[in-house]
Amino acid sequence: MKEHQFYALYPSKEAKDTIGRRKGYFEDLLMYCGMAFDPTEDVTALCSNGESDSLFVWNDQVMKELKAKGGEVRKYQLDAVAYLWELCYDLLLGTRVTMCL
């Protein structure tokens, strides 16, 4: 890892021997996390209803409610998945830790 170009440009502040020209310190970098899906591609694993290879389980009650809204059910499913990802990301950024036993 030490020889990788990224770590040479942004070594840890504690690193004793750095290779190459330092552009900054690893500890000063900000991390960004991006998640996306292209609805024009095959997103069957996100929208499958009761399939064994599905990433999400859409039970009959949820599907009934989505269909009752009118419009494109697949779009509602993908929106729900996006909101779930956003919720998980927000929870990861939280500063309070609560343990459930």
N, CA, C and O atoms as CSV, one atom per row, in Angstrom:
chain,resi,resn,atom,element,x,y,z
A,1,MET,N,N,0.818,-1.196,0.000
A,1,MET,CA,C,0.000,0.000,0.000
A,1,MET,C,C,0.865,1.263,0.000
A,1,MET,O,O,0.508,2.281,-0.594
A,2,LYS,N,N,1.997,1.171,0.675
A,2,LYS,CA,C,2.839,2.353,0.811
A,2,LYS,C,C,3.327,2.884,-0.534
A,2,LYS,O,O,3.545,4.085,-0.693
A,3,GLU,N,N,3.497,1.987,-1.496
A,3,GLU,CA,C,4.017,2.412,-2.787
A,3,GLU,C,C,2.940,2.970,-3.709
A,3,GLU,O,O,3.263,3.543,-4.750
A,4,HIS,N,N,1.674,2.815,-3.351
A,4,HIS,CA,C,0.592,3.294,-4.209
A,4,HIS,C,C,0.666,4.819,-4.324
A,4,HIS,O,O,0.927,5.507,-3.337
A,5,GLN,N,N,0.438,5.338,-5.521
A,5,GLN,CA,C,0.566,6.758,-5.816
A,5,GLN,C,C,-0.287,7.629,-4.883
A,5,GLN,O,O,0.157,8.692,-4.450
A,6,PHE,N,N,-1.505,7.179,-4.576
A,6,PHE,CA,C,-2.394,7.954,-3.715
A,6,PHE,C,C,-1.774,8.186,-2.347
A,6,PHE,O,O,-1.797,9.301,-1.827
A,7,TYR,N,N,-1.219,7.126,-1.765
A,7,TYR,CA,C,-0.633,7.238,-0.430
A,7,TYR,C,C,0.681,8.018,-0.461
A,7,TYR,O,O,1.098,8.574,0.555
A,8,ALA,N,N,1.313,8.058,-1.590
A,8,ALA,CA,C,2.518,8.876,-1.721
A,8,ALA,C,C,2.148,10.361,-1.744
A,8,ALA,O,O,2.877,11.193,-1.205
A,9,LEU,N,N,1.020,10.690,-2.367
A,9,LEU,CA,C,0.583,12.084,-2.451
A,9,LEU,C,C,-0.071,12.556,-1.162
A,9,LEU,O,O,0.015,13.735,-0.816
A,10,TYR,N,N,-0.724,11.643,-0.449
A,10,TYR,CA,C,-1.435,11.987,0.783
A,10,TYR,C,C,-1.048,11.019,1.904
A,10,TYR,O,O,-1.861,10.191,2.316
A,11,PRO,N,N,0.170,11.118,2.391
A,11,PRO,CA,C,0.604,10.198,3.457
A,11,PRO,C,C,-0.032,10.586,4.787
A,11,PRO,O,O,-0.522,11.702,4.957
A,12,SER,N,N,-0.013,9.658,5.709
A,12,SER,CA,C,-0.470,9.941,7.066
A,12,SER,C,C,0.496,10.919,7.719
A,12,SER,O,O,1.685,10.945,7.400
A,13,LYS,N,N,-0.028,11.716,8.629
A,13,LYS,CA,C,0.836,12.660,9.350
A,13,LYS,C,C,1.876,11.913,10.185
A,13,LYS,O,O,2.933,12.457,10.503
A,14,GLU,N,N,1.570,10.675,10.533
A,14,GLU,CA,C,2.486,9.881,11.354
A,14,GLU,C,C,3.536,9.141,10.523
A,14,GLU,O,O,4.457,8.547,11.084
A,15,ALA,N,N,3.408,9.168,9.201
A,15,ALA,CA,C,4.343,8.436,8.345
A,15,ALA,C,C,5.736,9.042,8.464
A,15,ALA,O,O,5.913,10.259,8.415
A,16,LYS,N,N,6.707,8.168,8.619
A,16,LYS,CA,C,8.082,8.638,8.800
A,16,LYS,C,C,8.787,8.844,7.465
A,16,LYS,O,O,9.453,9.857,7.256
A,17,ASP,N,N,8.637,7.882,6.568
A,17,ASP,CA,C,9.309,8.010,5.279
A,17,ASP,C,C,8.253,8.054,4.179
A,17,ASP,O,O,7.593,7.055,3.892
A,18,THR,N,N,8.107,9.223,3.573
A,18,THR,CA,C,7.134,9.389,2.500
A,18,THR,C,C,7.843,9.323,1.161
A,18,THR,O,O,8.997,9.728,1.022
A,19,ILE,N,N,7.127,8.804,0.188
A,19,ILE,CA,C,7.676,8.638,-1.149
A,19,ILE,C,C,7.046,9.687,-2.056
A,19,ILE,O,O,5.825,9.849,-2.041
A,20,GLY,N,N,7.820,10.384,-2.824
A,20,GLY,CA,C,7.289,11.348,-3.787
A,20,GLY,C,C,6.948,12.691,-3.163
A,20,GLY,O,O,7.356,13.005,-2.045
A,21,ARG,N,N,6.200,13.461,-3.907
A,21,ARG,CA,C,5.838,14.798,-3.455
A,21,ARG,C,C,4.504,14.767,-2.734
A,21,ARG,O,O,3.508,14.291,-3.278
A,22,ARG,N,N,4.485,15.267,-1.529
A,22,ARG,CA,C,3.262,15.301,-0.740
A,22,ARG,C,C,2.379,16.456,-1.199
A,22,ARG,O,O,2.844,17.587,-1.334
A,23,LYS,N,N,1.078,16.157,-1.442
A,23,LYS,CA,C,0.108,17.199,-1.774
A,23,LYS,C,C,-0.729,17.566,-0.555
A,23,LYS,O,O,-1.402,18.597,-0.540
A,24,GLY,N,N,-0.683,16.726,0.449
A,24,GLY,CA,C,-1.456,16.968,1.659
A,24,GLY,C,C,-1.343,15.765,2.563
A,24,GLY,O,O,-0.555,14.853,2.311
A,25,TYR,N,N,-2.131,15.770,3.611
A,25,TYR,CA,C,-2.125,14.659,4.547
A,25,TYR,C,C,-3.427,13.878,4.441
A,25,TYR,O,O,-4.493,14.448,4.207
A,26,PHE,N,N,-3.325,12.571,4.615
A,26,PHE,CA,C,-4.482,11.683,4.537
A,26,PHE,C,C,-5.550,12.098,5.545
A,26,PHE,O,O,-6.740,12.073,5.229
A,27,GLU,N,N,-5.142,12.477,6.747
A,27,GLU,CA,C,-6.085,12.848,7.796
A,27,GLU,C,C,-6.895,14.101,7.458
A,27,GLU,O,O,-7.958,14.321,8.039
A,28,ASP,N,N,-6.410,14.915,6.536
A,28,ASP,CA,C,-7.104,16.147,6.174
A,28,ASP,C,C,-8.078,15.970,5.000
A,28,ASP,O,O,-8.802,16.900,4.645
A,29,LEU,N,N,-8.092,14.782,4.407
A,29,LEU,CA,C,-8.991,14.539,3.282
A,29,LEU,C,C,-10.418,14.349,3.773
A,29,LEU,O,O,-10.643,13.848,4.875
A,30,LEU,N,N,-11.373,14.748,2.955
A,30,LEU,CA,C,-12.788,14.518,3.237
A,30,LEU,C,C,-13.260,13.341,2.407
A,30,LEU,O,O,-12.871,13.192,1.249
A,31,MET,N,N,-14.090,12.513,2.993
A,31,MET,CA,C,-14.592,11.351,2.270
A,31,MET,C,C,-16.024,11.622,1.804
A,31,MET,O,O,-16.858,12.126,2.556
A,32,TYR,N,N,-16.275,11.281,0.576
A,32,TYR,CA,C,-17.618,11.388,0.022
A,32,TYR,C,C,-18.052,10.002,-0.417
A,32,TYR,O,O,-17.252,9.217,-0.926
A,33,CYS,N,N,-19.300,9.720,-0.218
A,33,CYS,CA,C,-19.850,8.420,-0.602
A,33,CYS,C,C,-20.971,8.659,-1.590
A,33,CYS,O,O,-21.919,9.385,-1.292
A,34,GLY,N,N,-20.876,8.069,-2.740
A,34,GLY,CA,C,-21.925,8.221,-3.741
A,34,GLY,C,C,-22.553,6.883,-4.074
A,34,GLY,O,O,-21.856,5.878,-4.216
A,35,MET,N,N,-23.845,6.872,-4.196
A,35,MET,CA,C,-24.564,5.663,-4.574
A,35,MET,C,C,-25.558,6.050,-5.661
A,35,MET,O,O,-26.209,7.092,-5.590
A,36,ALA,N,N,-25.658,5.208,-6.642
A,36,ALA,CA,C,-26.585,5.510,-7.726
A,36,ALA,C,C,-26.977,4.227,-8.436
A,36,ALA,O,O,-26.296,3.206,-8.343
A,37,PHE,N,N,-28.069,4.304,-9.131
A,37,PHE,CA,C,-28.460,3.229,-10.030
A,37,PHE,C,C,-29.070,3.877,-11.252
A,37,PHE,O,O,-29.656,4.957,-11.174
A,38,ASP,N,N,-28.929,3.219,-12.358
A,38,ASP,CA,C,-29.464,3.716,-13.618
A,38,ASP,C,C,-30.762,2.977,-13.898
A,38,ASP,O,O,-30.729,1.789,-14.222
A,39,PRO,N,N,-31.905,3.644,-13.783
A,39,PRO,CA,C,-33.185,2.962,-13.985
A,39,PRO,C,C,-33.399,2.448,-15.404
A,39,PRO,O,O,-34.321,1.670,-15.652
A,40,THR,N,N,-32.550,2.881,-16.337
A,40,THR,CA,C,-32.681,2.360,-17.700
A,40,THR,C,C,-31.970,1.017,-17.848
A,40,THR,O,O,-32.181,0.300,-18.826
A,41,GLU,N,N,-31.122,0.679,-16.865
A,41,GLU,CA,C,-30.444,-0.617,-16.868
A,41,GLU,C,C,-31.311,-1.647,-16.157
A,41,GLU,O,O,-32.406,-1.329,-15.693
A,42,ASP,N,N,-30.826,-2.868,-16.073
A,42,ASP,CA,C,-31.561,-3.944,-15.415
A,42,ASP,C,C,-31.483,-3.760,-13.900
A,42,ASP,O,O,-30.437,-3.994,-13.295
A,43,VAL,N,N,-32.579,-3.346,-13.299
A,43,VAL,CA,C,-32.650,-3.163,-11.845
A,43,VAL,C,C,-33.641,-4.167,-11.243
A,43,VAL,O,O,-34.269,-3.901,-10.218
A,44,THR,N,N,-33.764,-5.303,-11.890
A,44,THR,CA,C,-34.700,-6.336,-11.454
A,44,THR,C,C,-34.452,-6.738,-10.006
A,44,THR,O,O,-35.404,-6.965,-9.260
A,45,ALA,N,N,-33.197,-6.829,-9.600
A,45,ALA,CA,C,-32.872,-7.254,-8.240
A,45,ALA,C,C,-33.379,-6.263,-7.192
A,45,ALA,O,O,-33.519,-6.621,-6.023
A,46,LEU,N,N,-33.654,-5.018,-7.599
A,46,LEU,CA,C,-34.191,-4.031,-6.676
A,46,LEU,C,C,-35.709,-4.035,-6.638
A,46,LEU,O,O,-36.312,-3.589,-5.662
A,47,CYS,N,N,-36.320,-4.531,-7.687
A,47,CYS,CA,C,-37.778,-4.435,-7.825
A,47,CYS,C,C,-38.502,-5.772,-7.845
A,47,CYS,O,O,-39.723,-5.803,-7.997
A,48,SER,N,N,-37.784,-6.874,-7.696
A,48,SER,CA,C,-38.415,-8.189,-7.758
A,48,SER,C,C,-39.379,-8.377,-6.597
A,48,SER,O,O,-39.091,-7.985,-5.466
A,49,ASN,N,N,-40.508,-8.971,-6.884
A,49,ASN,CA,C,-41.515,-9.215,-5.857
A,49,ASN,C,C,-41.475,-10.684,-5.459
A,49,ASN,O,O,-41.996,-11.543,-6.170
A,50,GLY,N,N,-40.851,-10.968,-4.310
A,50,GLY,CA,C,-40.814,-12.328,-3.810
A,50,GLY,C,C,-39.828,-13.248,-4.496
A,50,GLY,O,O,-39.894,-14.463,-4.312
A,51,GLU,N,N,-38.926,-12.708,-5.275
A,51,GLU,CA,C,-37.935,-13.529,-5.966
A,51,GLU,C,C,-36.807,-13.891,-5.009
A,51,GLU,O,O,-36.470,-13.110,-4.119
A,52,SER,N,N,-36.230,-15.060,-5.187
A,52,SER,CA,C,-35.151,-15.503,-4.293
A,52,SER,C,C,-33.856,-14.723,-4.521
A,52,SER,O,O,-33.015,-14.658,-3.625
A,53,ASP,N,N,-33.683,-14.131,-5.698
A,53,ASP,CA,C,-32.463,-13.378,-5.984
A,53,ASP,C,C,-32.646,-11.867,-5.811
A,53,ASP,O,O,-31.798,-11.084,-6.240
A,54,SER,N,N,-33.735,-11.466,-5.191
A,54,SER,CA,C,-34.020,-10.051,-5.002
A,54,SER,C,C,-33.222,-9.486,-3.835
A,54,SER,O,O,-33.028,-10.165,-2.826
A,55,LEU,N,N,-32.766,-8.265,-3.967
A,55,LEU,CA,C,-32.057,-7.596,-2.878
A,55,LEU,C,C,-33.036,-7.048,-1.845
A,55,LEU,O,O,-32.684,-6.908,-0.674
A,56,PHE,N,N,-34.244,-6.740,-2.259
A,56,PHE,CA,C,-35.276,-6.210,-1.386
A,56,PHE,C,C,-36.522,-7.081,-1.492
A,56,PHE,O,O,-36.826,-7.627,-2.552
A,57,VAL,N,N,-37.228,-7.199,-0.393
A,57,VAL,CA,C,-38.452,-7.990,-0.389
A,57,VAL,C,C,-39.641,-7.034,-0.383
A,57,VAL,O,O,-39.817,-6.241,0.542
A,58,TRP,N,N,-40.425,-7.124,-1.399
A,58,TRP,CA,C,-41.626,-6.316,-1.508
A,58,TRP,C,C,-42.806,-7.243,-1.235
A,58,TRP,O,O,-43.248,-7.980,-2.116
A,59,ASN,N,N,-43.310,-7.196,0.003
A,59,ASN,CA,C,-44.400,-8.114,0.330
A,59,ASN,C,C,-45.706,-7.659,-0.320
A,59,ASN,O,O,-45.791,-6.564,-0.877
A,60,ASP,N,N,-46.708,-8.510,-0.241
A,60,ASP,CA,C,-47.978,-8.243,-0.924
A,60,ASP,C,C,-48.645,-6.967,-0.437
A,60,ASP,O,O,-49.231,-6.233,-1.233
A,61,GLN,N,N,-48.564,-6.694,0.856
A,61,GLN,CA,C,-49.189,-5.480,1.400
A,61,GLN,C,C,-48.543,-4.220,0.825
A,61,GLN,O,O,-49.237,-3.284,0.429
A,62,VAL,N,N,-47.225,-4.204,0.782
A,62,VAL,CA,C,-46.517,-3.049,0.238
A,62,VAL,C,C,-46.838,-2.881,-1.246
A,62,VAL,O,O,-47.099,-1.770,-1.708
A,63,MET,N,N,-46.819,-3.981,-1.987
A,63,MET,CA,C,-47.126,-3.908,-3.420
A,63,MET,C,C,-48.549,-3.396,-3.646
A,63,MET,O,O,-48.789,-2.630,-4.579
A,64,LYS,N,N,-49.474,-3.805,-2.818
A,64,LYS,CA,C,-50.867,-3.350,-2.930
A,64,LYS,C,C,-50.949,-1.835,-2.721
A,64,LYS,O,O,-51.646,-1.133,-3.453
A,65,GLU,N,N,-50.227,-1.346,-1.710
A,65,GLU,CA,C,-50.217,0.092,-1.446
A,65,GLU,C,C,-49.557,0.876,-2.576
A,65,GLU,O,O,-50.029,1.954,-2.938
A,66,LEU,N,N,-48.473,0.346,-3.134
A,66,LEU,CA,C,-47.810,1.025,-4.243
A,66,LEU,C,C,-48.704,1.080,-5.479
A,66,LEU,O,O,-48.760,2.098,-6.169
A,67,LYS,N,N,-49.399,-0.017,-5.753
A,67,LYS,CA,C,-50.297,-0.061,-6.914
A,67,LYS,C,C,-51.485,0.875,-6.725
A,67,LYS,O,O,-51.984,1.446,-7.694
A,68,ALA,N,N,-51.944,1.037,-5.476
A,68,ALA,CA,C,-53.083,1.906,-5.195
A,68,ALA,C,C,-52.752,3.379,-5.441
A,68,ALA,O,O,-53.656,4.180,-5.675
A,69,LYS,N,N,-51.485,3.741,-5.391
A,69,LYS,CA,C,-51.074,5.120,-5.627
A,69,LYS,C,C,-51.274,5.535,-7.079
A,69,LYS,O,O,-51.353,6.725,-7.386
A,70,GLY,N,N,-51.355,4.547,-7.972
A,70,GLY,CA,C,-51.431,4.863,-9.393
A,70,GLY,C,C,-50.041,5.209,-9.907
A,70,GLY,O,O,-49.131,5.442,-9.112
A,71,GLY,N,N,-49.870,5.246,-11.173
A,71,GLY,CA,C,-48.559,5.555,-11.721
A,71,GLY,C,C,-47.708,4.306,-11.868
A,71,GLY,O,O,-48.206,3.182,-11.819
A,72,GLU,N,N,-46.426,4.529,-12.047
A,72,GLU,CA,C,-45.503,3.429,-12.311
A,72,GLU,C,C,-44.953,2.859,-11.005
A,72,GLU,O,O,-44.204,3.533,-10.299
A,73,VAL,N,N,-45.321,1.629,-10.687
A,73,VAL,CA,C,-44.915,0.964,-9.454
A,73,VAL,C,C,-43.397,0.846,-9.374
A,73,VAL,O,O,-42.814,1.038,-8.307
A,74,ARG,N,N,-42.767,0.536,-10.478
A,74,ARG,CA,C,-41.303,0.378,-10.497
A,74,ARG,C,C,-40.610,1.658,-10.048
A,74,ARG,O,O,-39.615,1.603,-9.325
A,75,LYS,N,N,-41.128,2.814,-10.473
A,75,LYS,CA,C,-40.541,4.093,-10.060
A,75,LYS,C,C,-40.693,4.280,-8.556
A,75,LYS,O,O,-39.758,4.743,-7.903
A,76,TYR,N,N,-41.838,3.935,-7.995
A,76,TYR,CA,C,-42.034,4.036,-6.549
A,76,TYR,C,C,-41.060,3.121,-5.802
A,76,TYR,O,O,-40.524,3.494,-4.759
A,77,GLN,N,N,-40.839,1.937,-6.337
A,77,GLN,CA,C,-39.899,1.012,-5.702
A,77,GLN,C,C,-38.483,1.583,-5.711
A,77,GLN,O,O,-37.787,1.547,-4.696
A,78,LEU,N,N,-38.064,2.106,-6.850
A,78,LEU,CA,C,-36.712,2.664,-6.951
A,78,LEU,C,C,-36.556,3.899,-6.068
A,78,LEU,O,O,-35.492,4.114,-5.487
A,79,ASP,N,N,-37.606,4.709,-5.964
A,79,ASP,CA,C,-37.563,5.859,-5.058
A,79,ASP,C,C,-37.415,5.398,-3.612
A,79,ASP,O,O,-36.658,5.989,-2.842
A,80,ALA,N,N,-38.141,4.341,-3.244
A,80,ALA,CA,C,-38.054,3.812,-1.878
A,80,ALA,C,C,-36.648,3.294,-1.582
A,80,ALA,O,O,-36.127,3.505,-0.487
A,81,VAL,N,N,-36.041,2.625,-2.543
A,81,VAL,CA,C,-34.674,2.122,-2.371
A,81,VAL,C,C,-33.711,3.302,-2.189
A,81,VAL,O,O,-32.826,3.254,-1.335
A,82,ALA,N,N,-33.882,4.349,-2.984
A,82,ALA,CA,C,-33.018,5.531,-2.870
A,82,ALA,C,C,-33.172,6.182,-1.499
A,82,ALA,O,O,-32.178,6.586,-0.895
A,83,TYR,N,N,-34.392,6.287,-1.006
A,83,TYR,CA,C,-34.620,6.860,0.321
A,83,TYR,C,C,-34.008,5.987,1.412
A,83,TYR,O,O,-33.478,6.503,2.396
A,84,LEU,N,N,-34.076,4.676,1.243
A,84,LEU,CA,C,-33.464,3.766,2.214
A,84,LEU,C,C,-31.955,3.961,2.245
A,84,LEU,O,O,-31.366,4.008,3.325
A,85,TRP,N,N,-31.314,4.075,1.076
A,85,TRP,CA,C,-29.876,4.323,1.019
A,85,TRP,C,C,-29.546,5.646,1.716
A,85,TRP,O,O,-28.571,5.734,2.462
A,86,GLU,N,N,-30.365,6.673,1.469
A,86,GLU,CA,C,-30.128,7.972,2.087
A,86,GLU,C,C,-30.261,7.878,3.610
A,86,GLU,O,O,-29.466,8.470,4.340
A,87,LEU,N,N,-31.249,7.144,4.083
A,87,LEU,CA,C,-31.433,6.959,5.515
A,87,LEU,C,C,-30.224,6.246,6.137
A,87,LEU,O,O,-29.731,6.656,7.187
A,88,CYS,N,N,-29.758,5.192,5.491
A,88,CYS,CA,C,-28.582,4.473,5.991
A,88,CYS,C,C,-27.367,5.379,6.042
A,88,CYS,O,O,-26.612,5.351,7.014
A,89,TYR,N,N,-27.170,6.175,5.014
A,89,TYR,CA,C,-26.037,7.092,4.983
A,89,TYR,C,C,-26.148,8.111,6.114
A,89,TYR,O,O,-25.155,8.411,6.776
A,90,ASP,N,N,-27.355,8.649,6.340
A,90,ASP,CA,C,-27.553,9.607,7.432
A,90,ASP,C,C,-27.257,8.970,8.780
A,90,ASP,O,O,-26.666,9.609,9.650
A,91,LEU,N,N,-27.662,7.717,8.963
A,91,LEU,CA,C,-27.383,7.024,10.214
A,91,LEU,C,C,-25.880,6.819,10.417
A,91,LEU,O,O,-25.385,6.903,11.541
A,92,LEU,N,N,-25.167,6.555,9.338
A,92,LEU,CA,C,-23.719,6.374,9.437
A,92,LEU,C,C,-23.008,7.672,9.822
A,92,LEU,O,O,-21.947,7.645,10.445
A,93,LEU,N,N,-23.595,8.795,9.451
A,93,LEU,CA,C,-22.993,10.091,9.768
A,93,LEU,C,C,-23.322,10.555,11.183
A,93,LEU,O,O,-22.705,11.493,11.688
A,94,GLY,N,N,-24.280,9.911,11.819
A,94,GLY,CA,C,-24.711,10.320,13.148
A,94,GLY,C,C,-23.580,10.229,14.162
A,94,GLY,O,O,-22.711,9.362,14.077
A,95,THR,N,N,-23.615,11.144,15.118
A,95,THR,CA,C,-22.567,11.183,16.139
A,95,THR,C,C,-22.968,10.439,17.407
A,95,THR,O,O,-22.110,10.120,18.231
A,96,ARG,N,N,-24.231,10.164,17.571
A,96,ARG,CA,C,-24.694,9.440,18.757
A,96,ARG,C,C,-24.712,7.941,18.477
A,96,ARG,O,O,-25.162,7.498,17.421
A,97,VAL,N,N,-24.230,7.192,19.414
A,97,VAL,CA,C,-24.219,5.736,19.269
A,97,VAL,C,C,-25.164,5.161,20.318
A,97,VAL,O,O,-25.026,5.442,21.508
A,98,THR,N,N,-26.110,4.366,19.878
A,98,THR,CA,C,-27.040,3.736,20.793
A,98,THR,C,C,-26.908,2.235,20.617
A,98,THR,O,O,-26.967,1.730,19.496
A,99,MET,N,N,-26.733,1.532,21.698
A,99,MET,CA,C,-26.628,0.079,21.618
A,99,MET,C,C,-27.947,-0.548,22.023
A,99,MET,O,O,-28.535,-0.190,23.044
A,100,CYS,N,N,-28.387,-1.454,21.240
A,100,CYS,CA,C,-29.587,-2.222,21.561
A,100,CYS,C,C,-29.149,-3.615,21.967
A,100,CYS,O,O,-28.450,-4.292,21.214
A,101,LEU,N,N,-29.546,-4.038,23.128
A,101,LEU,CA,C,-29.182,-5.376,23.592
A,101,LEU,C,C,-30.367,-6.284,23.557
A,101,LEU,O,O,-30.257,-7.458,23.912
